[in-house]
Amino acid sequence: MLPEAFAVCREAAKRVLGMYPYRVQLMGAATLHDGNIAEMKTGEGKTLTSTMAVYLNAITGNGVHVVTVNEYLASRDANEMGQLYNFLGLT
């Protein structure tokens, strides 16, 4: 199910956000899905990377919580990635 879910999320991100996740972001998402930590530098697309793992876990019935370090990032990411999650049918 991972390849299909990531493909759907990747295409949705392109259509909704105008962003197309790179291969390294796919690898990071797979790492997160496996329950591991993915270390990424500023600007490498951590938020977009996490959307694929969030989507896969959500559609397989696992609960998902997205945590960030401050209120600003929480608000920014909820507004931006919320568009993608809504498009994908997540609440």
Secondary structure by P-SEA (a helix, b strand, c coil): caaaaaaaaaaaaaaaccccccaaaaaaaaaaaacbbbbbcccccccccaaaaaaaaaaacbbbbbbcccaaaaaaaaaaaaaaaaaaccc
